[in-house]
Amino acid sequence: MGGIFMHRLHAVVRHSSDSGRRAGRPRLRVAAVAAAALALAALSACSSAVTGSGSSSTSTTPAATSSAASSAPAAATSGSASATVGVSVVPAGAQADYAHYDLYAKLYPNAYQSFTPPSGKVQYCESTFYLGNTYQQGEVTAYKQMVSQLAAAGKAQSNFIVENSNNNTGTQVSQFQSEIQSGCNVIFLDAGSTTALCPLFTTAIQKNVVVVSLDPVFCNNAITVSFDVYENSYQLAAHLYQAMNYQGNLLYITGVPGVADAATATAAANAAMAGHSGLKIVGNYTGEWTASVAQQATAQWLSSHPGVKVDGIIDEGAMGVAAETALQQAGRPLAKVSLQEGDCQELAFQKQNPSLVPFMTDQAPAPGAYATMDVALRLLAGQQPALDTILYPIPGPTAATFNQWYTPSMTTSSSCFASPKPALPAIASYLGQFFTGGSAVTSFPEPS
């Protein structure tokens, strides 16, 4: 496996106020694959530092000093629909995973004390700001698979209603309102704004509609189930820089300009670079979280910089393998890169080039969808959450369990994601500690 050590991450997310979301994946690009045998203790153990395989040093996420990180609390406060709560309300077994929550999100109290679960078959819906790539499409597929299983058991309507605003906040507000009024009992939300939907959350809870947001929103009355963009991005960059011995030229491939997650990832990568003057960014351009865009942009940069060596690639998501392909097609040596999608092409690239991938996380769409469905089913069973901001660690494969995710059919041009099955038991075990009362959920549907 070379130098790779795949590590679970903390689960918090930081967004700037009222700016658009990343078009490449929900902020819940949530979930990542993990060994089914991962113990709950491993999930809830604090891990602000990640050590690469074969190295004795650690990469510790610093306190937020960047403008991107420090702007989150003010934004959250301005959009709040109720007072926030402190980390003391978080279950003891999960508090370690909230160590830096205030850099990325706000904690809101349980708003579901008076919630009355619907009788009969549940209508599941989704409101999303984007469906333009395989990640978002994979999320919808996972929801449809789970709803189909619930429908077969007589617990859900067979149709899963999806509304896509195509990055238009006004359209999403209108679509979300329509879903609330037209009979949706559960709405899974990929929010295009941190605050624009807040007034409708109040309407939803008054109508006993469960809203589970995959993105932190800066108000109450919707339950957030999410992970940590900043921590993830920091660790990816820090391990890349360490593998380069803090020397060399970097290509910096960013997400969609102006989107909150892109700003978060950039701030984290910059923070990890602080104090390492031997690192030089020689190319900085957007790949828009899309492989084809990243490959073309990298090819253009290479053609205009024929004598500039590339030693490392900073990938803010779903673009690293595409950049490596451009290097290869240009007759250039491949560079070191940390990968975070955990999709089939990245797993294949790591298998072929283990010495070039110092760090990988696996944030597939299906485990994230599963986490939000888990929470929704608990609420429908009358269980009460400890708070409305649930931040969970991303389980991930280790060097020893890599082949549980990788299959020989995967290639560097594959567009698939690895099976989510190994991650699901650990996620369910972790989330259970946030709920009390109500009826037990006897089984949870699983995406494939």
C-alpha positions in Angstrom: 0.0 0.0 0.0 3.0 2.3 0.1 2.6 5.5 2.1 -1.1 5.6 2.3 -3.0 5.7 5.6 -6.7 6.2 5.3 -8.2 7.8 8.3 -11.6 8.7 9.6 -12.2 12.4 9.9 -14.1 14.6 12.4 -17.5 15.6 11.2 -18.1 19.2 11.3 -18.6 21.6 8.5 -17.9 25.2 8.1 -19.6 27.5 5.6 -19.7 31.2 5.1 -23.0 33.1 5.4 -25.6 32.8 2.7 -23.2 31.8 0.0 -23.8 29.0 -2.5 -22.9 25.4 -1.9 -20.5 23.4 -3.8 -21.8 22.1 -7.0 -19.6 19.1 -6.9 -21.0 17.4 -3.9 -23.2 18.2 -0.9 -21.4 19.4 2.0 -22.3 16.1 3.0 -20.2 14.7 0.7 -20.7 13.0 3.7 -19.7 9.8 4.1 -16.9 7.7 3.5 -16.4 4.0 3.5 -15.2 2.1 6.6 -14.5 -1.3 7.8 -17.7 -2.9 9.1 -15.7 -4.2 12.1 -14.7 -0.7 13.2 -15.5 -0.4 16.8 -17.6 2.4 18.1 -14.7 3.4 20.3 -12.6 4.0 17.2 -15.3 6.2 15.8 -15.7 8.4 18.8 -12.0 8.7 19.7 -10.6 12.1 19.3 -8.3 12.5 16.3 -7.3 16.0 15.4 -4.0 14.6 14.1 -3.5 12.1 11.3 -0.3 10.2 10.8 0.7 8.9 7.4 1.8 5.3 7.2 5.5 4.9 7.7 5.9 8.3 9.3 6.2 9.3 12.9 5.1 12.9 12.6 1.6 14.1 12.8 -0.5 16.8 11.1 -2.6 18.6 13.6 -5.3 21.0 12.6 -4.6 24.4 14.1 -7.2 26.7 15.5 -8.9 28.7 12.8 -6.8 31.7 11.8 -8.1 32.0 8.2 -10.8 34.4 7.2 -12.8 31.5 5.8 -12.9 29.7 9.1 -13.3 32.7 11.4 -16.2 34.1 9.5 -18.5 31.1 10.3 -19.5 32.0 13.8 -20.7 35.5 12.9 -22.6 34.2 9.9 -24.3 31.5 12.0 -25.3 34.0 14.7 -26.8 36.4 12.2 -29.0 33.6 10.7 -30.0 31.9 14.0 -33.7 31.3 14.6 -33.0 30.3 18.2 -30.3 30.3 20.7 -27.4 28.0 20.2 -26.2 25.4 22.8 -22.8 24.3 24.0 -20.9 21.1 23.5 -22.1 19.9 26.9 -25.4 18.7 25.3 -23.5 16.4 22.9 -23.4 12.8 24.1 -20.2 12.0 26.0 -19.1 9.4 23.4 -19.3 12.0 20.6 -17.8 15.1 22.2 -14.3 14.4 21.0 -15.7 14.7 17.4 -16.9 18.2 18.2 -13.5 19.5 19.3 -13.5 22.2 16.6 -17.2 22.5 15.9 -17.2 26.3 16.4 -14.9 26.8 13.4 -17.4 25.2 11.1 -21.0 25.1 12.4 -23.3 26.1 15.2 -25.0 23.8 17.6 -28.8 24.2 18.0 -31.1 22.6 20.5 -33.6 19.8 19.8 -36.6 21.4 18.1 -38.6 18.1 17.9 -40.1 17.8 21.4 -43.6 18.4 20.1 -43.1 16.5 16.8 -45.9 14.1 15.9 -44.8 11.3 13.5 -47.2 10.8 10.5 -49.4 7.7 10.4 -49.4 5.5 7.4 -46.9 5.4 4.6 -44.3 8.1 4.6 -43.7 10.4 1.6 -39.9 10.9 1.2 -38.6 13.9 -0.8 -35.4 15.7 -1.5 -34.6 19.4 -2.2 -31.2 19.9 -3.8 -29.4 22.8 -5.4 -27.6 20.7 -8.0 -27.7 17.4 -9.8 -25.0 17.9 -12.4 -22.4 15.2 -11.5 -22.1 11.6 -10.5 -21.8 12.4 -6.8 -25.1 14.2 -6.5 -26.7 11.6 -8.8 -25.3 8.8 -6.7 -26.9 10.4 -3.6 -30.4 10.4 -5.2 -29.8 6.8 -6.3 -29.0 5.8 -2.7 -32.2 7.5 -1.4 -34.3 5.8 -4.1 -32.9 2.4 -3.2 -33.7 2.9 0.5 -37.2 4.3 -0.1 -37.9 1.3 -2.4 -37.0 -1.1 0.5 -39.2 0.9 2.9 -42.0 0.8 0.3 -41.7 -2.9 -0.1 -42.2 -3.2 3.7 -45.3 -1.0 3.6 -43.7 1.9 5.4 -43.2 4.4 2.6 -44.8 5.7 -0.6 -43.0 4.2 -3.6 -42.1 7.4 -5.3 -39.2 9.5 -4.1 -39.8 13.2 -5.1 -36.7 15.2 -6.1 -36.6 18.9 -6.7 -33.5 20.4 -8.2 -33.0 24.2 -8.2 -29.9 24.1 -10.5 -28.0 26.6 -8.2 -30.8 29.1 -8.0 -31.6 30.0 -4.4 -34.9 31.6 -5.2 -36.0 28.5 -7.1 -35.0 26.2 -4.2 -37.0 28.3 -1.7 -40.1 28.0 -4.0 -39.5 24.2 -4.5 -38.9 23.6 -0.8 -42.1 25.4 0.1 -44.0 23.4 -2.4 -42.7 20.1 -1.0 -43.7 21.2 2.6 -47.2 22.1 1.4 -47.8 19.2 -0.9 -47.5 16.3 1.5 -43.8 15.4 2.0 -43.3 13.9 5.4 -39.5 13.8 5.3 -37.4 16.2 3.2 -33.6 15.6 2.7 -32.0 18.9 2.0 -28.9 19.9 0.1 -29.1 23.6 0.9 -28.0 26.2 -1.6 -27.9 28.9 1.1 -27.2 28.8 4.8 -30.1 31.1 5.7 -32.6 31.5 2.9 -34.6 28.5 3.9 -34.8 29.3 7.6 -38.3 30.7 7.7 -39.6 27.6 6.0 -38.0 25.3 8.6 -40.5 26.8 11.1 -43.3 26.1 8.7 -42.1 22.5 8.2 -41.9 21.7 11.9 -45.3 23.2 12.5 -46.7 20.8 9.9 -44.7 17.9 11.4 -42.4 17.6 8.4 -38.9 16.3 9.2 -36.2 18.3 7.5 -32.7 16.6 7.5 -30.1 18.8 6.1 -26.8 17.5 4.6 -25.4 21.0 5.0 -25.1 23.1 8.2 -27.7 25.8 8.2 -27.5 28.8 10.4 -30.9 28.5 12.1 -32.9 25.9 14.0 -35.9 23.7 13.2 -34.0 21.4 10.7 -31.7 18.7 11.9 -28.2 18.8 10.4 -26.3 15.5 9.8 -22.9 16.4 8.5 -19.0 16.1 8.5 -16.0 18.3 8.5 -14.8 20.0 5.2 -12.1 22.0 6.9 -10.5 19.1 8.8 -10.7 16.9 5.8 -9.0 19.5 3.5 -6.4 20.3 6.1 -5.3 16.7 6.5 -5.2 16.1 2.8 -3.0 19.1 2.2 -0.8 18.5 5.3 0.0 14.9 4.3 0.8 15.9 0.8 3.2 18.6 1.9 4.8 16.2 4.3 5.2 13.5 1.6 7.0 16.2 -0.5 9.3 16.9 2.3 7.9 20.4 2.3 9.8 21.1 -1.0 8.6 21.5 -4.6 6.1 22.9 -7.0 2.4 22.6 -6.6 -0.6 22.7 -8.8 -3.6 24.1 -6.9 -6.9 22.9 -8.4 -9.8 24.6 -6.7 -13.6 24.0 -6.7 -16.3 26.3 -8.0 -15.3 30.0 -7.3 -17.5 31.8 -4.8 -18.9 28.6 -3.2 -18.5 28.2 0.5 -17.0 24.7 0.5 -14.3 25.9 -2.0 -13.4 28.8 0.2 -13.2 26.4 3.2 -10.9 23.9 1.4 -8.6 26.7 0.2 -8.3 28.2 3.6 -7.5 24.8 5.1 -4.8 24.0 2.5 -3.3 27.5 2.9 -3.2 27.0 6.7 -1.4 23.7 6.3 1.2 25.4 4.1 2.0 28.1 6.6 5.7 28.1 7.6 6.9 25.9 4.7 8.6 28.3 2.4 10.0 25.4 0.3 6.6 24.8 -1.2 5.6 26.9 -4.2 2.3 27.1 -6.0 3.1 27.4 -9.6 -0.4 26.9 -11.0 -3.7 27.9 -9.4 -6.9 27.4 -11.4 -10.5 26.0 -10.9 -11.5 22.5 -11.9 -15.1 23.1 -10.7 -15.1 19.7 -8.9 -15.5 18.1 -12.4 -12.9 15.7 -13.8 -13.3 16.8 -17.4 -12.9 20.5 -16.5 -9.9 19.8 -14.3 -8.2 17.7 -17.0 -8.7 20.3 -19.7 -7.5 23.1 -17.4 -4.5 21.2 -16.3 -3.6 20.4 -20.0 -3.9 24.1 -20.8 -1.6 25.0 -17.9 1.0 22.4 -18.9 1.1 23.6 -22.5 1.8 27.2 -21.4 4.4 26.1 -18.8 6.6 23.6 -20.7 9.6 24.0 -18.4 7.9 24.0 -15.0 8.1 20.8 -13.0 5.1 19.6 -11.1 5.9 17.8 -7.8 2.5 17.8 -6.1 -1.2 18.4 -6.8 -3.7 19.9 -4.3 -7.0 18.5 -5.2 -10.1 20.0 -3.6 -12.2 17.1 -4.7 -12.8 14.8 -7.7 -10.0 16.4 -9.8 -6.7 14.7 -8.8 -6.8 11.7 -11.1 -7.9 14.0 -14.0 -4.9 16.2 -13.4 -2.6 13.2 -13.3 -4.1 12.0 -16.6 -3.2 15.4 -18.1 0.3 15.1 -16.9 0.6 11.6 -18.4 -0.8 12.7 -21.8 1.6 15.6 -21.9 4.5 13.2 -21.3 5.2 14.6 -17.9 6.0 12.5 -14.7 3.2 11.9 -12.4 3.0 13.9 -9.2 2.1 13.2 -5.6 -1.5 13.8 -4.8 -3.8 13.4 -1.8 -7.2 12.1 -2.9 -10.5 12.6 -1.2 -13.4 11.3 -3.3 -12.7 7.6 -2.7 -14.4 6.8 -6.0 -13.4 3.9 -8.3 -10.9 5.9 -10.4 -9.1 7.2 -7.3 -8.9 3.7 -5.7 -7.5 2.4 -9.0 -4.9 5.2 -9.2 -3.8 4.5 -5.7 -3.5 0.8 -6.4 -1.3 1.5 -9.4 0.7 4.2 -7.8 0.8 3.7 -4.0 4.0 5.8 -3.5 2.2 8.9 -5.1 -0.8 8.9 -2.7 0.2 9.8 0.8 -3.3 10.2 2.1 -6.8 9.3 0.9 -10.3 9.8 2.4 -13.4 8.1 1.0 -16.5 10.3 0.9 -18.9 8.4 -1.2 -22.6 9.6 -1.5 -24.4 6.4 -0.4 -23.1 6.3 3.3 -24.0 10.0 3.7 -27.5 9.3 2.4 -27.7 6.4 4.8 -26.7 8.6 7.8 -29.5 11.0 7.1 -32.0 8.2 6.5 -30.9 6.7 9.8 -31.7 10.0 11.6 -35.0 10.5 9.8 -36.2 7.0 10.8 -35.3 7.6 14.4 -37.3 10.8 14.4 -40.3 9.0 12.8 -40.1 6.4 15.5 -40.5 9.2 18.1 -36.9 9.2 19.3 -35.6 12.5 20.6 -32.2 13.9 19.4 -29.8 15.4 22.0 -29.5 18.4 19.7 -30.3 19.4 16.1 -26.7 19.5 14.9 -25.3 15.9 14.5 -21.7 15.8 13.5 -20.2 12.4 12.8 -16.8 11.0 12.0 -16.2 9.5 8.6 -15.2 5.9 8.8 -12.5 5.0 6.3 -10.5 2.0 5.1 -7.1 1.4 6.5 -4.1 0.1 4.5 -5.0 -3.4 5.7 -8.6 -3.2 4.6 -8.1 -1.4 1.3 -9.1 -4.4 -0.8 -12.5 -4.4 0.8 -13.2 -1.3 -1.3 -11.0 -1.8 -4.3 -11.9 -4.3 -6.9 -9.9 -5.3 -10.0 -12.6 -4.0 -12.3 -11.9 -0.4 -11.2 -9.8 1.7 -13.6 -8.6 5.3 -13.6 -11.4 6.1 -16.0 -14.2 4.5 -13.9 -17.1 6.7 -12.8 -18.4 4.5 -10.1 -18.1 4.5 -6.3 -17.1 1.7 -4.1 -19.7 -0.3 -2.2 -20.9 1.5 0.9 -21.6 -1.7 2.8 -18.5 -1.7 5.1 -19.3 1.8 6.4 -22.9 1.4 7.4 -22.8 -0.6 10.7 -20.3 1.8 12.2 -22.3 4.9 11.2 -25.5 3.5 12.7 -23.8 2.6 15.9 -22.3 6.1 16.3 -25.6 7.9 15.5 -27.6 5.8 18.0 -26.0 7.6 21.0 -27.7 10.9 20.0 -31.2 9.6 20.5 -33.4 8.6 23.5 -37.0 7.5 24.0 -39.5 6.5 21.3 -39.7 3.2 19.6 -36.7 1.1 18.4 -36.0 1.1 14.7 -35.9 -2.6 14.0 -34.1 -2.3 10.7 -32.5 0.3 8.5 -32.7 0.2 4.7 -29.2 0.0 3.1 -28.1 1.5 -0.2 -25.9 -0.5 -2.5 
